[in-house]
Amino acid sequence: MYATPIWNLAAPTNKKKIQVIQNKLLRIFRNSSCYIRTDIIHSDINIKTVDEFITHLSRKFFIGTINHPNDLIAFQISFTANNGKHRYPYSTTKWSLPLKPP
């Protein structure tokens, strides 16, 4: 949970590896057979998938950044830019612009 906003920017293959481990552990905990779908196991236990968990905590973190009483922390949100390419405005910063050729 410590670095959840960073995990939101991780490659989908890395998040998939963690999801596979979580699914295996939930099957062991529930003593479920391999014929039961993992989304049913998640809904029965009321546990979010890894991607849902990362998205939820990232949104909570950035909403807390906007409403933070410290002006220096609240000002950090102004470094994000949403030009319509990204799903969330905080997924890119002004430093991630491509370099222009000389």
BELLIN-V617721 format. One record per residue. N is the residue number from 1. RES is the residue in one small letter. SS is DSSP state (a for helix, b for strand, c for the rest). PHI is phi as a letter, one per 30 degrees, with the letter a starting at -180 (NA if undefined). PSI is psi in whole degrees, 0 to 359 (* if undefined). Layout:
# BELLIN-V617721
n-><N N>
res-><RES RES>
ss-><SS SS>
phi-><PHI PHI>
psi-><PSI PSI>
This chain:
# BELLIN-V617721
n-><1 2 3 4 5 6 7 8 9 10 11 12 13 14 15 16 17 18 19 20 21 22 23 24 25 26 27 28 29 30 31 32 33 34 35 36 37 38 39 40 41 42 43 44 45 46 47 48 49 50 51 52 53 54 55 56 57 58 59 60 61 62 63 64 65 66 67 68 69 70 71 72 73 74 75 76 77 78 79 80 81 82 83 84 85 86 87 88 89 90 91 92 93 94 95 96 97 98 99 100 101 102>
res-><m y a t p i w n l a a p t n k k k i q v i q n k l l r i f r n s s c y i r t d i i h s d i n i k t v d e f i t h l s r k f f i g t i n h p n d l i a f q i s f t a n n g k h r y p y s t t k w s l p l k p p>
ss-><c c c a a a a c c c c a a a a a a a a a a a a a a a a a a a c c c c c c c a a a a a a a a c c c c a a a a a a a a a a a a a a a a a c c c c a a a a a a a a a b c c c c c c c c a a a c b a a a c c c c c c>
phi-><NA d c e d d d d c d d e d d d d d d d d d d d d d d d d d d h c d d d d d d d d d d d d d i c d d d d d d d d d d d d d d d d d d d c d d d d d d d d d d d d c b c c j d c d b d d d b b d d c d d d c d d>
psi-><342 315 36 318 330 322 336 335 1 160 145 329 325 321 327 321 319 322 321 318 317 317 318 317 321 324 321 316 320 351 45 151 170 354 350 131 147 329 331 320 318 317 326 318 346 48 134 156 168 317 318 319 316 316 317 312 328 316 317 319 313 330 321 330 321 317 14 140 338 123 326 321 318 331 340 335 341 352 359 151 131 110 17 350 329 151 320 142 339 4 354 153 171 346 352 12 143 149 143 144 150 *>
